[in-house]
Amino acid sequence: MPISSRFVVGSSIVLLAIGFLTLLGIVGSTAWLGEKSNSYFEESNRSRALRVSAVELRSALQSAESSQRGYLVGGNEIYLAPYDAAKAEALAQFDRLKQLLPSSQQNAAVLDRLSKVVSEKVAEMDRTIALKADLQDSQATALFRSNRGKALMDEANLFLSSIIRQADDRLETLLNDQRQNATLLRLATIIGGLVIVLVVAGATATVFRYAWEVSRARNELNALNLTLEDRVVRRTAQLAEARDRAELLVAEVNHRVANSLSLVASLVRLQSNLITDQTSKEALKETEARILAVASVHKRLYSGGDARFVDLQEYLSSVLDNVEASMRGQGHVASLRYELEPLKLKTDSSINIGVIVTEWVTNAFKYAYPDKPGEVRVRLRRLADGKAELSVEDDGVGRADGSAKGTGLGTRIVNAMARSIGGDVEYVAAGSGTVARLAFSAGLDG
Amino acid sequence: MLRRRSILAVLALLHGLPSLCAQQGPSGLTKPVVLPLFDPGKPRCSVPADLGKVLAFAQDNERKFMQGVARGLELAAKERGLEYRRAQAANDPTRMIEQMMGFLDGKVGALVASPVDPVSLAPALQKVIWSGAYVGTVVPPPATTILNAPQYLTGKVLGDEAAQFIKTRLNGKAKVVLLTHDSLQFLAPRFTAIRDSLKSVPGAVIVADISPLTVDEAGGLSMMRTILLANPDVDVVLGADTVVLGALAALREAGKVRDSQFLGGIDGEPAAVEEIKRGGPYKTSVSLASPVFAYAMGQHAADWLEGKSIPQAMDILPKALTSQNLPQYEADTADPASVYRDGKRRDEYLRMYGNICYDTREQYLNFPWSSERR
């Protein structure tokens, strides 16, 4: 599953936080264990001093005893040389031991008993030496043979051994604790280091994966773009081909329609030529003109490039030329002038416009100038509000009574056509003549 | 005091019994030798002439151990058709010498002695040997057959029991108190063996290795009180039964006794056996089955009088009494004859060395024999 940039940022923050906390843990545990090591060190020193004191006391007592026995056996005072020093050392070490031994009820009892034993032992040695010095050998020997001195030494040794062992046990415990501390520190550092390595590896992996995925996405996008361009080109070509086929088809259809309409118009004209009744003849002529107007649109369509829109300037020019020619052929003498701005309109609307202008120009030729020449002016222009206006103006006799002349079919056609394109029709008297206007907006395309 | 009494006894022997001094005989083996194992297939010797079919026992005192000896001897004598005589010296060496001379004058064919004072008794014993009689002693020379207890082995049996207990029941860790008997140097191998056994358990720490002022229950009690002052918690106490019983009393007094402790002694004292039966901290007592070895000595005496070759020396092997083997041990000591007849069971108690008979009696042992001497 691809990873998002949000995931990358989030995971990076989490990993950094873990790394920071791990580092904090390592530093904290190192400081804590260091402090513990210091306290172990101090306690170890105390235990070691206690042990040394007990060992020295035992050694001093043994030295004094050896000195005493040497003197008692041989009477040679040379053996007494170390006696006083050993005795003094024993008493000094005993004082030191009393200070170093941790205070407890049991240790107090031990010290009390040991104090008596040491005192008695020293007194026994002093007494035997004094007796020997006073030449009371038998008493000295008797005291020696009582084994009291050995028993006292054994008992002193019992207590001192116990103290030494306690100190050793404590030292061993402290050593084990220190070893455990070192192990803990090593473990914390290794675990912390591993965590940090994992964090760095995780962050690196995330970044690398993200970068790899971005790169892959970019490559995929480039590949897609390349394909898309090909596809667009192919599709465009297909569309162009389809459009060309459609345009050709439409042009063909329009051509056929135009031809058919021209054929219909010819048939109508042939029919009108055979009819003698002037009214009918004119009616057919009008019908022919209307059909030609429609056919003209289709001619525009198959000759033009775009079947959806009709260039009104060209189309209306053609329609008006046809109407003028037709009207002149019928003997009307008015002239036609048109002024058309370039304007494109939807095909359907254009047909309506063509029919309307045909009606109005035909009417103007027929009714505005019944017996004299005049000018019919057609104008197509854009209005400011996005609409367009088609106007047919004449200077003829005008619509004195306001009603349409003829059968009224033309007016109905105009109104129907105008409605279908949403246009407004108005007839305005202008001077002696009339102006017919159609304002429309539907399908405008400039 | 003992030494003074010994000197007096010897003087009495020399001055009061001049006839004995005139009849000198061979001095026997005075230099230590290592004896081979006893060979029961050795050829027969002459039958001692002019000696009565009598087994005499010169007994030092009436302690339980010696009562067992007397019982074993009497049983063997009865079975082998010997007359059994017993003289108890009440720890008086002079009296013992006098009793011994009486036996000599009575031409007893066999004599077993538990000397009050070995030094003072030795000349009398030699005289009896020279007379052609069988002389068996409980430990000291001279004798045609010496009965000894291997001290190192005795201590090792106790030490091994303690070490096994520490390993299996105390997870290999224990604070051990060793109550020695410094006034008797010949017992030192016992304690050496105990220390050696404990060395096999690195977690066993001897917190006290000390001899009580007196080797009895009071001495053990007093010393254990002092030891508890220095070492409030002890797991194992080893020594002679009497001092260990005193130590047990001290532990009870201090409220420091518990069933998971191991208290073990040597000698098979009745009070110790009772403690073992009770199933408390007193786990074992190493005992020497006196009726068994005494029965064997009685049998040897009878064999001697029939001209057979008998052992020059005999070890009574120490046996650690526990609540499990105590019934069997009591059955064995109650019926030593069945043990002697059963070779396998006999070997559990006795180990015999060397050969001697009436014709080779000049090879009697006249040095402190021990199978542990190398």
Chai-1 contact restraints between the chains, C-beta under 6 A:
chainA,res_idxA,chainB,res_idxB,connection_type,confidence,min_distance_angstrom,max_distance_angstrom,comment,restraint_id
A,A109,B,L229,contact,1.0,0.0,6.0,A-B,restraint_1
A,V110,B,A230,contact,1.0,0.0,6.0,A-B,restraint_2
A,R113,B,L229,contact,1.0,0.0,6.0,A-B,restraint_3
A,A151,B,L213,contact,1.0,0.0,6.0,A-B,restraint_4
A,D154,B,I210,contact,1.0,0.0,6.0,A-B,restraint_5
A,L158,B,A208,contact,1.0,0.0,6.0,A-B,restraint_6
A,L158,B,I210,contact,1.0,0.0,6.0,A-B,restraint_7
A,L158,B,A230,contact,1.0,0.0,6.0,A-B,restraint_8
A,F159,B,A230,contact,1.0,0.0,6.0,A-B,restraint_9
A,S162,B,A230,contact,1.0,0.0,6.0,A-B,restraint_10
A,S162,B,N231,contact,1.0,0.0,6.0,A-B,restraint_11
